[in-house]
Amino acid sequence: MMRQAGRYMAAYRKLAEKYPSFRERSEITDLIVEISLQPWKAFRPDGVIIFSDILTPLPAFGIDFDIEDVRGPVIQSPIRSEEGLKSLHPIDLDKLRFVGESLKILRQEVGGQAAVLGFVGAPWTIATYIVEGGTTRTYTTIKSMCHTAPHVLRTLLSHLTQAIADYIIFQVESGADCIQIFDSWGGQLPPDMWERWSKPYIKEIVNLVKKKCPKTPIVLYINGNGGLLERMKDTGVDVIGLDWTVDMADGRRRLGNEIGVQGNVDPAYLFSPHAALTEEIQRVVRSAGPRRHILNLGHGVLVGTPEEAVAHFFEVARSLEFESFFQ
Ligand code: CP3
């Protein structure tokens, strides 16, 4: 579950009281490891996600940020012109040592019992924060830049592509077994614009990573991806994450059985009676078919989600007897 160590866990909230800065919680090795292991200890999922953020690598290539309580991510100096591009430099992985160290420790801690998952943001999604200066509902600044300053945006996206590819390879070499690319805001683009402004950069990242780490599976997730499924497949990733607005059976039909699918229980089901959640998990698993499916939510765990519901999700998942279920 994405954002698995997010604010729904009491253990996390307690730690957040003691260390109120998100940058601190996500940049000190001991805290990263402790938070990453909280959901693993509580629910024993098959994968442990490093506690981090898609914005974590930004300072390592020249962009400072903070995460404020109500506003969310804030970029102090957004890039909107040729001038702004001057602050960018190649990624300095030495500044991300805490990520490498944490992955190494997590790999040792979970041994053969779970996969360790690393993640990054896709260039387009990272660029929305760098250009808009934070979270946006409309994406008007970056979308208009596609027309008013295409060269600046292309230079920024190319820079992010190289930095993110280097960062993925660093995560894999440090201990990540699998990488998820979040193009969370790719679904805000009309599909033909996604083809131009997001897909080529993701494809390039996949090529660069596959050259160095051919065995590491790559998952691609887009929020609002119903119009993009076939296009996502063109990037060469191994698994496609579906949000909950796509029917899993339709997704499988459109993508075929050779590629992996991940998802896609509506996170709001975790607020419903357990019986309804049980049925929904079974429906999603059945719709995805017997092979190449990673059961997950269709987006991150929502704030306020009861921990018992998350526990129930994992109990149901584990109780599905593969052979009898698919007869
Ligand atoms: O432990 C894990 O499971 C990893 C958790 C995780 C975080 N960020 C920690 C976090 C993951 C997978 C991310 C990725 C991320 N960050 C994405 C892609 C996933 C998605 O949601 O589509 C995006 C778009 C971001 C950017 C981001 N970071 C936003 C928009 C926010 C504010 C969200 C909000 O609800 O306020 C963050 C902050 C953030 N990153 C939090 C967490 C747990 C909440 C802040 C906190 O705990 O102090």
Residues whose N, C-alpha, C, O or C-beta is under 5 A from the ligand:
A	BS01	CP3	M1 M2 R3 Q4 A5 G6 R7 F22 I49 I50 F51 S52 D53 I54 I67 D69 G72 P73 F182 S184 G300
